[in-house]
Amino acid sequence: MRTTRPTISGTRHAVSAGHYLASAAAFSVLEGGGNAVDAAAAAGIALGVLHPDIVSVAGVAPILIRLADGRVETIAGLGPWPMSIPRDLFRESHGGKMPPGVLRTVVPAAPDAWITALRRHGTMGFGDVAQYALRFAAEGFAVYDVLANNIAKNEAGYRRWPYNAAIFLPGGELPKVGQKFVQSDLAKSLRYMIEQERAALSGGREAGLQAAHDAFYRGDIAREITRFQAQEGGFLTMADMASYRSPVEPALSVVWRGNRLFTCGPWCQGPTLAQALLLVERAGLDGLAHNTPDYLHLIAECLKAAFADREYHVGDPAFVDVPMTEMLSDAHVARRVAGIDRQRAHPGMPERLIGAGPAAADAPSREHEPPVEAGTSYVCVIDRWGNAVSATPSDGSWTGPLVTGTGLMVSGRGSQNRTDPAHPAGYAPGKRPRLTPMPALMELADGGVMPFGTPGNDVQPQAMLQVLLNLLHFGMSPQEAVEAPRVATYAFPSSSSPHDYFPGRLALEGRIGAEVKTALAARGHVIADWPEWTALAGCVELIRSDPASGLLNAAADPRRPAAAIAI
């Protein structure tokens, strides 16, 4: 039986990240005079080493930044499909499926996203923040239970490509907890970027950052990536690499009880959280006790409605006319809430209410369990000046081959597009996938600030919604809010290929009592039992500033090896 840990508090600066060594790296940067952007970049790049199964240095990294003066912006660290990929490749050559391997590759965005953040708002160079990732890759770190279990669960995927197996199954064996895990080739790639920066520093910090960027997107690393892509039948080219820049965009925001929630735009599922929050508020929580059947039923049905709108409407807004204003409007939220039966679970995905189109294109999945695709981690930072960063780096390493000799898994986030170009999330040359990673931040009604986020694929907005309500409706402390047992619905098509759909399925952590599960089953929910604590329920990290006390209160989720540090 676990007991709730106390919330970590400090008055100077705070970090919470998905691995304790990433938190330590960020904290070292903060203590050395760096700001929140510098620290988040250090942690985010390090997570690509420390979570090599679920985060890639060459993956995705959506970033949300709130500066001390109140300005908020997002860096859309998500690359597009190669421009030369055929528009009907998967339907014509692969039976409408998206096979594992390089055909899922999109332009790797994370290095550019971190360097863009450093350029715009950081104070340090690439080498200053990447030195921690380099050390962890070159010297190694201890395998922990989540990493060992994930590699074991996906052993067949790692063995499919010899180079992947050489890294993740050293000596042909599954790594054991406590064993040293070294990534020498990844260290070589990071060292090359740092050395290229160092050679250019006579021209100043900006010249150094550009050199590190060019090393990845125009230099030897880009050449190795695109050579390997061509060899394996992929479509990523030097032109795709050289032209990539992470868009800097305004955040999407909604107001809830005097608090303002910020997320990234509809190229990710941030709007799903915003809409679910509005739906729950419209439906009303008064009189509903925490994690009772009435409460969990309402949460699940509101989430189903938000996911239905995501399925029907949301995709890269550069290609899709997303009716975002209408989706978040009072009238639409009211229509969605009116469709919720307080005593009966919707048997499938709620109907389409905006525009014309099919009710649902996906048949229920035959698999017993939803597959776990790719992966994600998270980091948030608040510094002594009041700057805040929320970032969700990601990308798994068992659904495609790493680039031989580099240690890099180039983003396979194309798996989160549909193979049907007519779908809002259908793929197209130059189009971005509809990403699940979704950093968020809330400006609190009391004047505080709270960056927060989680891994978890489609569970992300679900875990984040429940933690928000734990904090701001039920009055829990940050650590209590993070540790409370959670649920997740799978009653909509998954974001990730093969887009499994499990009508009615509601998963609950084992700490939620049997009588609650029985009552929910009686309402038509198809109950799936999770363990008492599971990483499948997400791993929420957050920092909450308290203007009244001057404290920074940080929490880290024990479902993974996360850690919060505040001083």
Summary of the structure (lengths in Angstrom):
residues: 567
radius of gyration: 22.0
end to end distance: 29.0
largest distance: 70.0
contacts: 2184
relative contact order: 0.18
helix: 40%
strand: 15%
